[in-house]
């Protein structure tokens, strides 16, 4: 957070306001029967939404730490959520309810907090888990994607052979701010032949919408937090 990365972003729908310095629940879509029938072929934002009561507990469990790791940044700390097993389970369950039955073959988690939610989601929906790591963390042959930040560059790597051509993939991270890291993950997976279905994040900042796209791919967030 705090470093702007280059990314093709299309934003849609209206956000909810900030409330009392805590994360704000985002309405969870309720697909109709037709949308469920088409879920294996496409992901769309249905018109009808409702607020899941579990979202308030999730938003309340996320601590906002001012001026960390540097001045001016409002850091969204999920470690307080992880200390509450019931709330942690609720967050995973909401993701699982959304993605179960969509034919997803792999869940790709972005280092490091994507490793917390990604494997749990993958196990629950019967998919494999693929770690997307920073440079020189994975042994063996890797494929890399470098992306531009406001003050430099960064890189994600994935094992060669982790994805088979045409496999449907979900990308998971804890937070979307500028979207640059998610864009890099999309590019990396698509270069390897994956069919990226959606990106899923626990938290999205209010300057984004509850439904928007990065590189043409939908992004789904559970709650909004402070900038």
Secondary structure, DSSP 8 states (H G I E B T S, - for coil): --------EEEES-----BTTB-EE--EE---HHHHHTTTT-----S-EE--THHHHHHHH-EEEET-SSTT-EEEE-HHHHT-HHHHHHHHHHHHHHHTTS---EEEEETTTHHHHHHHHHHHHT-EEEEEB-TT-S-S-EEEEEEEETTEEEEEEEETTSS-TT-EEEEEEEEESSSHHHHHHHHHHHHTT-EEEEEEEEEEETTS-SEEEETTEEEEEEEEE--
